[in-house]
Amino acid sequence: MAITRFTAGSAGPWQIDRVLAVTGPTLAPAERLQVSALPPTADSESVWILSGATSYKRYTERAEQAALDAVQPALGRPDARCAALIPITKSSRWWDLPQDERRAVFEETSHHIAIGLEYLPAIARQLYHSRDLDEPFDFLTWFEYAPGDATAFEELLARLRTSREWDYVEREVDIRLSR
């Protein structure tokens, strides 16, 4: 399990354009963001550090994973000069549901994967799990896209945020970046 760290401060290739609380408390504003697989250097310039791990696909069935793998682009494409980091915490009501009921909300009623597939390959994404790392958020989702796909990205977020799954979100911060 690889840990990725998102370090906000005065250094990093990504300029932080905005930090917006969608639900619950926000994060402190910062100038730049460094995304790294290495432990961050202890530095008085760091405003906040979020960590997450890539993990097995918890709510994805085989056919869905095959469809995602067929069109999911790699991160770091030169034309993807826009990014978003969206940390999310779900409520205890979510975590109290059995796995099959969470899956039903996630895909069968909210259509999370199906919606995401409509925006691939324009919008690349990577999900990081943070709940088991004793982090302040359960999930960190990193998105990258070209400036011309910004409207599509807003549409993607709007559709997800109106789904039943978002009834369980108790904290969400929308961090927009550019390079």
N, C-alpha and C positions, 0 to 999 in steps of 0.2 A: 504494500500500500504506500503510494507516494504522497507526501504531504506538499501542498502548494501554499505559499504565503503571499498575501497581498498586503504590502507595507505602504501606508500613506505617509507622506512627509514632503521633503523638499527635493527628493531625488527620484529618478525613474523615468522610463521612456514615455509613460502615459501622463498627459496633462489631465488633471481632474477639472472638468468643466462645471459640474454641479453635484451636490449631495442633497438629496431630497427624501425626507421621511414620507413614505406612502401610508404606513400604518405604524403606530408606536413611535418610540424615540428615534432620533436620527443619529448619525455619526458626526464627529467634528469635521469641519471642512479642512482640506489640505490642498497643496499645490500639485503634487505629483504622486504617481503610484508605480511601485516596483512589484512585478509578479515574478516569484522565484521559487524554485524547488529547494533551494538552500535555506538553512536557518537565517533569519534576518540578523544583521549586525545590531547589537544593542547600541542605540543611537538616540541622543536627546532630541534629534530632529524628527523622529517618528511620531506621528500624531495618533495612529492606530495601526494594529496588525490583526488581520483575520487569517485563519488557517482552515484548510479543508483537505480532504483526501478523496481521490478517485476511488471508486468502489465498484462492486458488482451492481448490475442493473436490477434494482429492487422491485420495480413495478412494470418492467418491460417483458413482454412475451417474445418468443423466438422470432415470429414473423415480423413483429414490430422492430426488433433489433436489426434484422436483416434489411428492412426498408430504410432504417436510419443509417446503417453502415453503407448502403449503396449510394447515398447522396450527401452525407455529412462531410463537409470540407474540413481540412486541417486548420488549426489556429495558426496565426502568424502570417497569413496571406498579405503580400505587400499592399494590395488595394484596400484591405480592411483597416482603414485608419480611424474608425470609430469603434468604441467598445462600451459595454455596460457591465458593471458588477452589481448584482442584485442579491444581497443577503436576505434570507427569509427565516423566520421562526414560526413554527406552527404550534397551535394550542395543545394543551394536554388532552382535549377532546379528540384531536387527531391521533395522538400517540396511544390513546386508550382503545382505539378501534383495532380489531384484529387485522392482520395483513390483507386478507381477502377483501375486507370492507374498505380499507384504504385504497386498494387497487381499483375497486368498483368506483369510488369517488374520483380517483385520479384519471382513469381512462374511460370507463363505461358511461359516466355521466358528465365529466368535465372535458373529455377528449383531449387531454394534455398532449399526448404523443401525436395524435392525428393533426392537431392544430400546428404543432411544431414542424411536422413534415411538410406542411404547405409553404413554409418559409425557407426551406433548404433548397439549394445550397447557398442562397444569398447570405443567410445569417448562420455563422458557425457558433457552436456553444459547447461548453463543458460544465458539467455539474460536479460540485465538490460537496462531500458530506462532512459536517462539522459537529453534529450533535454528540457523537461518541468521543470527541476530542475536548470536551468541556469548553467549548467556544460559546460566544454569546448568540450565535445563530445556528440553526439546524442545517441549512443549506446555503451554499454560495454558488450562484450561477454566473458564469463569465460568457459574454456574447461579444463577437467581433463581426463587423460588417462595413461595407463601403459606404461613403457618404450618400451615394445615390439610393441606398437601401434603408435610409433612416425612417422614411414614412412607413415602409413595410414593418420595420422593427416596432414602431409605435403601435401599429395595428395588432401585431402579435401580442404585445403586452396587454393591450386593451382587451383582447379576446380572452386571454388567460385570467386576467383580473376580474372578469365578470362571470367566471365559471364557478361551479359549486365548490371546487377545491379551495378557492380563496376565502370561503366562509371560515376556514380553519387557520388562516394566516393572522397572527397577532402582532407580528412586527415585520416590516419590509422597508428597506432603504434602497433607493434607486440612485446609483452612482454612474454618471456619464463621463466618458473620457474620450480623448482624441490624441493622435500623434501625427 
